[in-house]
Amino acid sequence: MADWNKILRRGNVEDRRSMAPAAIGGISLTGVALLFLFNVLSGGSPTDFLSELQNIPVEQQENVDVKVFEGEDSYEVFASTVLGSNNEMWSKVFSNTDRTYTEPKLVLFRSSTESSCGGAASEFGPHYCPLDKTIYLDETFFEELTERFGAKGGDVAQAYIISHEVAHHAQNELGIMSGVQGEMEVNPDEKNNLSVKMELQADCFAGLWVNSIKDQDVLESGEIHEAMDAASAIGDDRIQENVTGRVNPETWTHGSSAQRTSWFDKGYVSGTLSACDTFK
């Protein structure tokens, strides 16, 4: 297990895990449109999004022992530490180009919660909402990652996922996200291809973060492979084969397992922002 105590910077984490689930199924058409936009920008499939939205009941009930989440528990500290370390790196990157980095917020929740993108639900997995500059995370997602998609798991794998979402925030702050949105509107046939490039760049950015802490002795020998394994587990080809038994590259929105691990490795090995230009 990584020694996260060696990282002193903390990020802004809001713990909503003890709150009652929000009624995502009852959102307005505007909310649906915003959530659809977010889903596309974050690499989600429009077809999958509509299917997931229809399957979310108006009210989701979950038995929550409120006492479990009283105070600051170990997972909240972990998420805050990973977020803070990412913020430290991105603040330096932005400072080097005379830009100001606005730190995102990370919301921990269970089942569903409110967001400016129309709502956040566990079914969407960890994701970033550009409208409120917030990352939404139900940590039970990592159980599905291991049980359903065969990832080995581990704290470094979870840190990679959080860093990938912080990377989407960085893309938003750098204007990359809005640029891709505009390109999607002009060339709708390129939407999936552009989405893949966005996701692969976020993987590369996550690799940059691991590079930024390599001299702090946070990770033990070989723990980087936890992140590589997680990136591979959520490749479009591996997920499609797991879920449908077929692989269709034309519908990919995140990139293959090989692409995701390759771009993560580029960021990790190079440690330079320029190495992460997936749009060349």
VORODREN-221871 format. One line per 3 residues: their letters; for each residue x, y, z of N, C-alpha, C, O. Coordinates in steps of 0.001 Angstrom, whole numbers, plus 500000, padded with zeros to 6 digits. Layout:
% VORODREN-221871
a) X/Y/Z/X/Y/Z/X/Y/Z/X/Y/Z  ... $
% end
This chain:
% VORODREN-221871
mad) 500849/498800/500000/500000/500000/500000/500880/501245/500000/501895/501307/500695  500471/502238/499204/501244/503475/499102/501226/504229/500430/500283/504107/501212  502270/505003/500674/502373/505799/501894/501868/507207/501596/502649/508110/501295 $
wnk) 500552/507378/501685/499938/508665/501341/500223/509728/502395/500004/510914/502146  500706/509325/503562/501029/510299/504610/502178/511221/504209/502381/512276/504810  502924/510811/503186/504037/511641/502732/503569/512825/501886/504349/513719/501558 $
ilr) 502283/512813/501541/501692/513937/500810/500941/514808/501805/500033/514328/502483  501304/516067/501900/500736/516959/502909/499594/517827/502377/498760/518302/503148  499559/518030/501071/498532/518897/500485/497177/518204/500507/497097/517003/500250 $
rgn) 496123/518930/500805/494777/518389/500821/493895/519132/499823/494066/520328/499590  492952/518401/499241/491995/519005/498335/490648/519172/499011/490430/518678/500118  489743/519876/498334/488410/520160/498875/487472/518977/498621/487023/518765/497495 $
ved) 487183/518213/499670/486293/517056/499564/485046/517291/500398/485129/517642/501575  483888/517095/499778/482606/517191/500482/482027/515782/500596/481855/515094/499590  481732/515362/501804/481235/514021/502052/479708/514028/502163/479147/514517/503144 $
rrs) 479048/513477/501140/477580/513393/501151/477099/511956/501324/475928/511668/501074  477971/511058/501742/477617/509640/501778/476505/509306/502773/475859/508265/502655  476284/510178/503741/475219/509927/504710/473894/510562/504300/472884/510395/504983 $
map) 473901/511293/503179/472690/511986/502727/471787/511050/501943/472253/510085/501337  470491/511340/501958/469524/510544/501192/469795/510729/499707/470144/511831/499285  469643/509669/498894/469873/509767/497448/468961/510789/496802/467808/510947/497205 $
aai) 469476/511484/495795/468683/512457/495041/467831/511753/494005/468166/510653/493564  466736/512377/493615/465811/511795/492638/466254/512135/491229/465672/513013/490591  467286/511444/490732/467839/511726/489406/466821/511499/488317/466802/512223/487322 $
ggi) 465968/510496/488492/464994/510170/487448/463986/511272/487218/463314/511289/486187  463864/512220/488183/462880/513275/488050/463459/514582/487562/462820/515622/487718  464650/514572/486973/465269/515823/486536/464551/516394/485329/463872/515674/484597 $
slt) 464706/517689/485130/464046/518366/484026/464709/518054/482702/465788/517463/482659  464051/518458/481611/464647/518247/480295/465953/519003/480169/466886/518540/479512  466023/520173/480801/467270/520929/480787/468362/520141/481488/469498/520071/481018 $
gva) 468003/519551/482617/468965/518751/483342/469432/517569/482533/470616/517232/482544  468513/516935/481830/468873/515802/480976/469839/516247/479892/470819/515560/479603  469557/517413/479284/470412/517922/478213/471814/518211/478727/472803/517897/478065 $
llf) 471894/518813/479914/473195/519125/480489/473958/517856/480825/475163/517768/480590  473253/516870/481379/473918/515623/481727/474389/514888/480480/475442/514251/480478  473580/514989/479404/473970/514369/478139/475234/515035/477599/476141/514356/477117 $
lfn) 475292/516383/477682/476466/517111/477221/477689/516695/478016/478748/516424/477448  477541/516645/479328/478662/516218/480159/479119/514817/479785/480314/514541/479684  478129/513922/479577/478457/512531/479284/479278/512414/478013/480240/511647/477958 $
vls) 478904/513171/476990/479636/513134/475732/481035/513701/475913/482008/513129/475421  481142/514841/476628/482445/515471/476818/483383/514592/477641/484599/514632/477453  482824/513804/478546/483654/512931/479362/483893/511581/478708/484544/510709/479283 $
ggs) 483357/511413/477491/483641/510191/476752/482552/509156/476786/482754/508044/476298  481390/509481/477348/480325/508494/477420/479613/508315/476092/479585/509225/475263  479042/507145/475898/478286/506856/474692/476875/507417/474831/476225/507157/475843 $
ptd) 476367/508187/473841/475006/508710/473920/473980/507608/474110/473031/507776/474877  474152/506480/473425/473210/505376/473549/473232/504797/474952/472184/504534/475543  474426/504600/475477/474557/504061/476829/473973/505021/477851/473345/504600/478823 $
fls) 474182/506315/477628/473679/507328/478550/472163/507272/478645/471612/507255/479746  471475/507244/477492/470022/507219/477488/469492/505949/478132/468490/505970/478846  470168/504860/477875/469757/503590/478462/469899/503628/479980/469021/503167/480709 $
elq) 471015/504182/480445/471251/504261/481879/470248/505191/482551/469738/504891/483630  469968/506320/481908/469052/507295/482480/467661/506704/482643/467001/506945/483653  467204/505923/481648/465885/505314/481716/465797/504261/482808/464716/503994/483333 $
nip) 466921/503670/483147/466928/502615/484153/467062/503126/485575/466972/502353/486529  467277/504431/485720/467404/504994/487066/466026/505339/487601/465349/506174/487001  465578/504750/488682/464254/505036/489226/464171/506454/489748/465189/507081/490041 $
veq) 462938/506960/489864/462737/508325/490328/463308/508502/491725/463871/509551/492036  463171/507495/492562/463744/507571/493895/464522/506299/494165/463992/505195/494033  465765/506455/494538/466580/505309/494905/466734/505299/496414/467083/506317/497011 $
qen) 466479/504164/497030/466576/504054/498464/467795/503202/498830/468073/502195/498179  468485/503595/499828/469650/502854/500289/469723/502980/501801/469631/504080/502347  469888/501863/502465/470025/501891/503915/471434/502350/504271/472419/501658/504013 $
vdv) 471500/503502/504854/472802/504076/505186/472915/504254/506684/472052/504869/507312  473972/503720/507253/474272/503937/508659/475035/505254/508755/476237/505311/508492  474322/506303/509133/474890/507646/509144/476148/507718/510010/477073/508467/509696 $
kvf) 476187/506954/511084/477318/507014/512000/478631/506594/511346/479708/507025/511759  478527/505743/510315/479728/505271/509628/480517/506433/509031/481745/506386/508959  479801/507482/508600/480442/508590/507898/480606/509833/508759/480916/510909/508248 $
ege) 480396/509689/510075/480591/510828/510962/482079/511158/511074/482923/510266/511161  482377/512426/511070/483774/512837/511158/484499/512581/509850/483871/512349/508817  485809/512623/509898/486635/512431/508710/487209/511020/508737/488102/510720/509528 $
dsy) 486683/510143/507855/487158/508767/507856/488356/508611/506917/488754/509556/506236  488916/507412/506897/490157/507168/506151/489981/507373/504653/490903/507834/503979  488792/507031/504118/488627/507198/502674/488542/508674/502293/489056/509088/501254 $
evf) 487901/509446/503127/487821/510888/502877/489217/511509/502899/489533/512374/502082  490042/511066/503833/491421/511554/503916/492201/511140/502667/492947/511939/502099  492024/509890/502246/492703/509396/501048/492320/510215/499819/493192/510670/499080 $
ast) 491018/510403/499599/490548/511147/498429/491056/512586/498460/491455/513133/497431  491037/513191/499638/491500/514567/499789/492996/514674/499508/493457/515660/498933  493753/513653/499919/495200/513650/499709/495547/513520/498231/496395/514251/497721 $
vlg) 494888/512588/497547/495135/512403/496110/494736/513658/495345/495454/514103/494449  493589/514223/495701/493138/515448/495045/494113/516589/495312/494463/517336/494398  494547/516724/496551/495482/517796/496899/496801/517681/496165/497368/518683/495729 $
snn) 497289/516454/496028/498547/516234/495313/498404/516582/493838/499305/517177/493247  497278/516215/493245/497015/516591/491857/496943/518109/491710/497486/518678/490764  496266/518755/492657/496153/520215/492605/497519/520887/492675/497770/521890/492007 $
emw) 498394/520317/493493/499741/520872/493620/500478/520812/492285/501141/521767/491882  500348/519668/491606/501011/519532/490312/500429/520511/489292/501167/521210/488599  499096/520553/489208/498468/521402/488190/498685/522888/488473/498766/523688/487540 $
skv) 498777/523257/489726/499064/524658/490054/500430/525063/489506/500600/526176/489009  501398/524159/489599/502729/524426/489063/502708/524488/487545/503343/525357/486947  501976/523563/486917/501878/523542/485454/501274/524841/484941/501781/525430/483987 $
fsn) 500197/525288/485570/499529/526512/485137/500413/527729/485404/500477/528649/484588  501091/527728/486547/501963/528845/486899/503089/529010/485888/503505/530128/485584  503574/527897/485376/504665/527951/484392/504236/528556/483063/505079/528941/482253 $
tdr) 502935/528639/482838/502422/529244/481595/501609/530504/481902/500768/530929/481110  501883/531092/483075/501222/532337/483499/499703/532222/483511/498996/533159/483140  499211/531069/483939/497771/530877/484100/497470/530623/485567/498353/530274/486350 $
tyt) 496195/530805/485925/495764/530539/487294/494900/529280/487318/493929/529164/486571  495259/528366/488165/494535/527107/488284/493484/527199/489388/493814/527499/490535  492242/526946/489051/491158/526914/490035/490952/525475/490483/490665/524601/489665 $
epk) 491095/525231/491769/491004/523862/492261/489567/523346/492220/488635/524075/492560  489387/522099/491808/488043/521512/491764/487630/521001/493137/488446/520912/494054  486361/520670/493260/485858/520024/494471/485589/518558/494144/485281/518221/493001 $
lvl) 485704/517699/495130/485370/516288/494959/484256/515946/495938/484381/516168/497142  483172/515406/495407/482037/515017/496233/481978/513501/496355/481908/512794/495349  482004/513005/497581/481794/511586/497850/480307/511379/498105/479703/512108/498892 $
frs) 479714/510387/497442/478288/510153/497622/477984/508665/497509/478851/507868/497152  476773/508311/497811/476299/506946/497627/474998/506988/496831/474105/507782/497128  474898/506144/495838/473700/505976/495018/473489/507141/494056/473686/506987/492851 $
ste) 473092/508302/494570/472874/509457/493688/472906/510744/494504/472669/510738/495712  473202/511837/493828/473241/513134/494484/473022/514229/493456/473053/513971/492253  472803/515430/493917/472575/516559/493022/473888/517073/492450/474928/517020/493107 $
ssc) 473827/517573/491214/474972/518237/490602/474456/519221/489572/473291/519159/489178  475311/520123/489137/474910/521117/488142/474722/520517/486761/474166/521164/485873  475182/519280/486569/475020/518603/485282/473757/517750/485245/473634/516848/484417 $
gga) 472819/518041/486146/471552/517321/486128/471464/516220/487148/470413/515597/487299  472549/515964/487856/472537/514915/488862/473685/513951/488644/474161/513776/487522  474125/513330/489725/475189/512329/489646/474648/511023/490209/473994/511015/491252 $
ase) 474921/509926/489524/474452/508622/489972/475576/507609/489881/476477/507733/489052  475512/506615/490735/476547/505583/490757/476705/504909/489411/477804/504499/489037  475590/504793/488672/475620/504112/487375/476559/504769/486378/477037/504114/485451 $
fgp) 476828/506059/486557/477715/506769/485636/479181/506586/485977/480052/506956/485190  479465/506018/487146/480849/505864/487574/481430/507206/487998/480732/508218/487933  482684/507243/488429/483325/508513/488782/483320/509445/487577/483639/509024/486466 $
hyc) 482964/510691/487784/482899/511608/486652/483053/513054/487097/482917/513397/488271  483344/513887/486102/483577/515311/486329/482469/516113/485681/482122/515874/484524  481911/517060/486413/480900/517974/485864/481561/519328/485627/481953/519993/486586 $
pld) 481694/519753/484362/482356/521031/484080/481562/522250/484524/482128/523329/484700  480254/522088/484707/479416/523231/485063/479620/523688/486507/479495/524876/486805  479930/522762/487393/480218/523166/488770/481658/522840/489178/482038/522985/490339 $
kti) 482455/522392/488188/483877/522086/488406/484062/521134/489589/484882/521352/490481  483263/520075/489552/483247/519127/490659/483353/517689/490160/482752/517319/489151  484124/516897/490880/484258/515459/490604/483297/514723/491525/483231/515007/492721 $
yld) 482552/513776/490964/481600/513001/491753/482069/511551/491822/482352/510927/490799  482146/511025/493043/482709/509695/493239/481933/508889/494269/481824/509278/495432  481399/507760/493823/480862/506748/494724/481920/505664/494777/482121/504948/493797 $
etf) 482608/505532/495921/483754/504636/495973/483395/503169/495808/484279/502334/495616  482092/502840/495880/481701/501448/495649/481910/501059/494183/481836/499880/493838  482171/502050/493318/482492/501778/491916/483693/500846/491809/483760/500010/490908 $
fee) 484633/500992/492724/485858/500202/492641/485612/498722/492913/486384/497867/492477  484532/498424/493638/484158/497026/493839/483717/496417/492509/484063/495279/492192  482950/497187/491736/482503/496701/490431/483674/496575/489469/483711/495671/488634 $
lte) 484627/497487/489595/485800/497454/488725/486556/496142/488889/487071/495587/487918  486618/495657/490109/487327/494399/490358/486448/493184/490114/486890/492203/489515  485208/493245/490577/484324/492087/490486/483777/491861/489078/483650/490719/488636 $
rfg) 483456/492940/488380/482838/492794/487054/483840/492859/485915/483709/492138/484926  484848/493727/486050/485774/493945/484942/487167/493363/485189/488065/493521/484362  487340/492701/486308/488564/491934/486527/489803/492722/486881/490913/492198/486791 $
akg) 489639/493981/487284/490812/494757/487702/491320/494222/489039/490548/493695/489839  492606/494361/489269/493190/493885/490520/492873/494821/491684/492913/494415/492845  492559/496080/491363/492204/497043/492398/493422/497563/493140/494556/497447/492676 $
gdv) 493158/498139/494306/494238/498703/495102/494126/500212/495207/493449/500847/494398  494785/500785/496195/494681/502224/496423/495306/503044/495300/494837/504145/495010  496347/502531/494669/496972/503271/493568/496057/503276/492346/496012/504258/491606 $
aqa) 495335/502191/492137/494362/502138/491044/493269/503176/491273/492845/503855/490338  492818/503298/492512/491790/504290/492833/492334/505702/492675/491624/506599/492220  493592/505896/493050/494214/507212/492888/494306/507588/491417/494139/508753/491058 $
yii) 494574/506593/490559/494618/506838/489113/493255/507323/488613/493183/508272/487832  492178/506676/489058/490834/507061/488620/490529/508492/489041/490020/509281/488244  490837/508830/490292/490607/510197/490761/491434/511185/489943/490942/512249/489566 $
she) 492671/510839/489673/493560/511720/488904/493067/511893/487478/493218/512966/486894  492481/510854/486915/491904/510934/485571/490777/511967/485550/490640/512718/484585  489975/512004/486610/488876/512971/486672/489404/514383/486923/488857/515349/486390 $
vah) 490457/514514/487724/491092/515826/487898/491643/516305/486559/491643/517500/486264  492110/515356/485758/492627/515700/484428/491537/516316/483564/491803/517235/482789  490308/515814/483691/489208/516426/482935/488982/517868/483395/488659/518742/482590 $
haq) 489154/518103/484685/489046/519474/485180/490133/520353/484572/489880/521490/484176  491346/519809/484504/492451/520557/483899/492147/520852/482432/492439/521945/481948  491567/519892/481727/491180/520114/480332/490157/521234/480236/490196/522043/479309 $
nel) 489251/521277/481187/488242/522331/481215/488899/523686/481459/488581/524665/480785  489810/523738/482418/490500/524983/482755/491404/525464/481615/491581/526668/481427  491964/524537/480868/492861/524890/479760/492108/525257/478480/492717/525695/477503 $
gim) 490800/525082/478484/490000/525390/477302/489929/524250/476306/489331/524388/475239  490539/523124/476648/490527/521973/475733/489117/521417/475598/488681/521069/474501  488417/521337/476702/487080/520759/476700/486115/521556/475829/485358/520978/475049 $
sgv) 486140/522879/475959/485250/523708/475144/485640/523641/473671/484785/523695/472788  486941/523523/473418/487403/523395/472039/486912/522113/471402/486505/522100/470240  486952/521036/472168/486467/519747/471665/484958/519796/471450/484446/519253/470472 $
qge) 484255/520443/472361/482809/520590/472211/482471/521304/470907/481574/520889/470172  483199/522383/470630/482961/523114/469388/483251/522276/468161/482523/522332/467171  484331/521490/468233/484684/520621/467111/483631/519541/466914/483344/519158/465779 $
mev) 483057/519051/467993/481996/518046/467900/480758/518602/467198/480084/517909/466436  480485/519870/467480/479318/520507/466863/479528/520723/465370/478596/520604/464574  480772/521042/465001/481092/521274/463590/481202/519946/462834/480749/519833/461696 $
npd) 481805/518953/463475/482015/517643/462845/481418/516533/463707/482155/515797/464362  480088/516407/463713/479452/515398/464571/479897/513970/464283/479846/513115/465167  480335/513703/463046/480800/512353/462711/482098/512007/463440/482451/510835/463568 $
ekn) 482804/513029/463916/484063/512819/464620/483884/512781/466136/484868/512749/466875  482636/512783/466604/482373/512885/468040/483059/511779/468832/483717/512053/469836  482913/510544/468392/483525/509436/469133/485045/509510/469114/485703/509265/470125 $
nls) 485593/509850/467955/487046/509952/467824/487605/511051/468729/488639/510872/469373  486910/512186/468771/487334/513293/469618/487206/512925/471097/488037/513300/471924  486150/512187/471405/485952/511728/472776/487105/510822/473217/487614/510955/474330 $
vkm) 487509/509907/472345/488628/509014/472643/489895/509823/472920/490632/509528/473861  490140/510838/472101/491335/511664/472285/491302/512403/473625/492329/512555/474285  490109/512860/474017/489960/513523/475311/490302/512577/476451/491020/512934/477385 $
elq) 489767/511353/476353/489972/510377/477416/491433/509928/477500/491979/509774/478593  492051/509723/476353/493450/509296/476348/494358/510397/476890/495351/510118/477563  494014/511641/476593/494786/512742/477150/494638/512785/478671/495602/513063/479384 $
adc) 493428/512509/479166/493214/512477/480614/494030/511354/481250/494534/511507/482363  494161/510231/480554/495015/509146/481057/496472/509592/481107/497189/509298/482064  496897/510297/480078/498270/510796/480041/498499/511803/481165/499544/511785/481815 $
fag) 497530/512672/481391/497628/513643/482479/497721/512930/483838/498444/513374/484730  496980/511820/483985/497062/511043/485225/498466/510478/485390/498982/510390/486504  499078/510097/484277/500460/509633/484310/501409/510735/484745/502381/510476/485456 $
lwv) 501134/511964/484323/501946/513107/484753/501924/513242/486268/502941/513535/486896  500739/513022/486846/500627/513144/488302/501500/512102/489011/502202/512424/489970  501453/510847/488533/502289/509816/489159/503765/510188/489038/504544/509977/489967 $
nsi) 504142/510743/487887/505523/511199/487699/505885/512275/488719/507016/512328/489202  504916/513133/489042/505187/514259/489934/505456/513830/491369/506038/514597/492137  505045/512618/491750/505261/512166/493126/506300/511042/493217/506516/510480/494291 $
kdq) 506941/510715/492086/507840/509559/492077/509062/509747/492978/509640/508762/493437  509460/510979/493235/510632/511217/494076/510271/511410/495552/511139/511689/496379  508992/511261/495871/508546/511436/497251/508447/510102/497997/508085/510062/499173 $
dvl) 508774/509015/497298/508719/507673/497895/507327/507333/498428/507183/506680/499461  506319/507786/497708/504935/507491/498095/504569/506065/497694/503970/505328/498477  504931/505682/496470/504586/504371/495947/505684/503356/496241/506874/503659/496164 $
esg) 505255/502154/496576/506196/501059/496740/506567/500490/495375/505880/500754/494388  507622/499730/495312/508077/499142/494059/506974/498313/493405/506393/497425/494030  506696/498616/492142/505717/497847/491385/504285/498317/491511/503414/497836/490785 $
eih) 504012/499270/492436/502623/499694/492631/502069/500473/491443/500853/500593/491290  502960/501006/490600/502504/501702/489411/501666/500784/488536/500818/501252/487777  501897/499479/488639/501160/498519/487817/499685/498433/488215/498855/497995/487418 $
eam) 499356/498843/489432/497944/498897/489832/497193/499894/488950/496080/499628/488499  497821/501040/488716/497214/502060/487869/497118/501578/486426/496094/501772/485770  498182/500951/485932/498197/500427/484568/497109/499377/484385/496440/499333/483353 $
daa) 496941/498531/485402/495923/497482/485344/494524/498077/485304/493661/497601/484566  494299/499123/486103/492988/499774/486117/492700/500424/484770/491577/500340/484274  493696/501072/484172/493531/501699/482861/493176/500648/481817/492345/500886/480940 $
sai) 493804/499498/481917/493531/498408/480977/492136/497847/481176/491450/497520/480208  491710/497734/482436/490415/497134/482752/489248/497942/482210/488188/497382/481932  489425/499258/482052/488326/500096/481581/488525/500539/480131/487953/501540/479700 $
gdd) 489330/499798/479389/489437/500035/477952/488144/499625/477261/487495/498666/477678  487768/500340/476213/486509/500051/475521/486442/498614/475013/485399/497967/475111  487546/498117/474472/487518/496764/473927/487285/495729/475013/486532/494775/474817 $
riq) 487919/495911/476139/487769/494947/477233/486367/494994/477830/485790/493956/478157  485821/496204/477972/484468/496341/478512/483442/495762/477538/482532/495040/477946  483593/496082/476242/482650/495566/475250/482675/494039/475214/481627/493396/475157 $
env) 483851/493478/475245/483959/492023/475203/483353/491400/476457/482729/490340/476397  483542/492064/477579/483020/491568/478840/481497/491629/478883/480841/490710/479374  480938/492733/478359/479498/492963/478455/478724/492319/477311/477679/491708/477536 $
tgr) 479231/492450/476078/478477/491979/474912/479113/490785/474207/478461/490109/473412  480379/490528/474498/481073/489440/473811/481592/489840/472450/482156/489013/471733  481407/491115/472076/481855/491613/470776/482645/492902/470979/482443/493620/471959 $
vnp) 483545/493186/470043/484345/494410/470089/484081/495209/468829/484276/494712/467719  483634/496460/468998/483313/497326/467864/484053/498661/468016/483553/499564/468687  485226/498796/467409/486033/500020/467548/485309/501298/467129/485626/502374/467635 $
etw) 484348/501200/466220/483647/502394/465739/482827/503062/466838/482500/504244/466732  482495/502326/467881/481672/502882/468955/482499/503266/470183/481946/503685/471200  483804/503126/470087/484641/503449/471245/484568/504935/471593/484507/505789/470708 $
thg) 484576/505226/472873/484564/506611/473352/485708/506906/474322/485966/508066/474645  486397/505854/474789/487478/506047/475747/488825/505526/475249/489869/505939/475754  488815/504637/474279/490050/504051/473782/490220/502614/474268/489603/502199/475250 $
ssa) 491058/501870/473571/491279/500474/473920/492153/500360/475171/492747/501339/475622  492215/499159/475712/493065/498915/476872/494519/499276/476563/495202/499903/477372  494976/498869/475380/496360/499155/474982/496604/500654/474850/497649/501153/475266 $
qrt) 495642/501374/474271/495787/502816/474111/495827/503523/475457/496637/504425/475670  494953/503111/476361/494856/503779/477655/496129/503582/478480/496639/504528/479082  496630/502367/478502/497867/502126/479253/499060/502804/478595/499967/503277/479280 $
swf) 499059/502851/477254/500154/503480/476533/500226/504975/476829/501307/505506/477085  499089/505651/476794/499086/507094/477036/499357/507418/478509/500005/508418/478819  498859/506571/479412/499198/506761/480822/500710/506666/480999/501313/507466/481715 $
dkg) 501305/505694/480351/502746/505486/480455/503529/506653/479861/504590/507015/480371  503005/507246/478774/503678/508400/478170/503764/509548/479155/504799/510203/479273  502672/509787/479858/502679/510854/480847/503615/510552/481990/504352/511424/482451 $
yvs) 503583/509306/482451/504425/508897/483573/505909/508967/483241/506701/509472/484037  506287/508468/482081/507700/508423/481701/508234/509807/481351/509340/510166/481755  507453/510586/480601/507934/511889/480119/507862/512977/481182/508780/513786/481318 $
gtl) 506770/512991/481929/506577/514051/482918/506377/515421/482306/506510/516433/482994  506055/515468/481009/505891/516759/480319/504506/516876/479706/503989/515916/479134  503913/518042/479827/502579/518290/479292/502530/518093/477778/501536/517599/477246 $
sac) 503597/518478/477089/503629/518392/475627/503526/516951/475126/503074/516715/474006  503943/515989/475948/503889/514580/475552/502458/514070/475521/502198/512986/475000  501531/514837/476072/500135/514393/476196/499219/514982/475129/498001/514998/475302 $
dtf) 499783/515460/474042/498954/516036/472970/498398/514922/472107/499028/514514/471131  497230/514432/472458/496579/513345/471708/495859/513860/470471/495340/513070/469682  495821/515164/470295/495078/515757/469184/495957/516052/467959/495485/516640/466986 $
k) 497223/515649/468004/498119/515874/466864/497643/515075/465662/498264/515130/464600 $
% end
